[in-house]
Amino acid sequence: MDKKIYVTINHLDDFESQMFLKTEDVLVLKKDKKNTYDDEAIAAYTKDNYKCGYVANSVHSVARGTYSAGRMYDHIEDEVKCTIRFILVEEGCLIAEIKE
């Protein structure tokens, strides 16, 4: 990936993640191969291995200009790091930049 790649991470409110995440935090995105709801699910974890959300994978939840989990799934190994750039509290999501 040569250009900057951004993803939307949602379901923050499901994990109470909005309370402790901040911009510039590094997260690890891991393929969630056991997810029965979405076979392209990618979960987001903090450095302490706390699951804090999922990469958005629906046209209704992916922010414009960001990649969906489905678009990312085949382009990453089992995990990749990202840096939080924006936190959208009212929407319950954040925008993160994939690290090369």
Stockholm file with secondary structure:
# STOCKHOLM 1.0

chainA/1-100         MDKKIYVTINHLDDFESQMFLKTEDVLVLKKDKKNTYDDEAIAAYTKDNYKCGYVANSVHSVARGTYSAGRMYDHIEDEVKCTIRFILVEEGCLIAEIKE
#=GR chainA/1-100 SS CCSCCEEEEECGGGGTGGGTCCTTCEEEEEECTTCSSCTTCEEEECTTCCEEEEECCSTTTSCTTSBCHHHHHTTSCSEEEEEEEEEETTTTEEEEEECC
#=GC SS_cons         CCSCCEEEEECGGGGTGGGTCCTTCEEEEEECTTCSSCTTCEEEECTTCCEEEEECCSTTTSCTTSBCHHHHHTTSCSEEEEEEEEEETTTTEEEEEECC
//
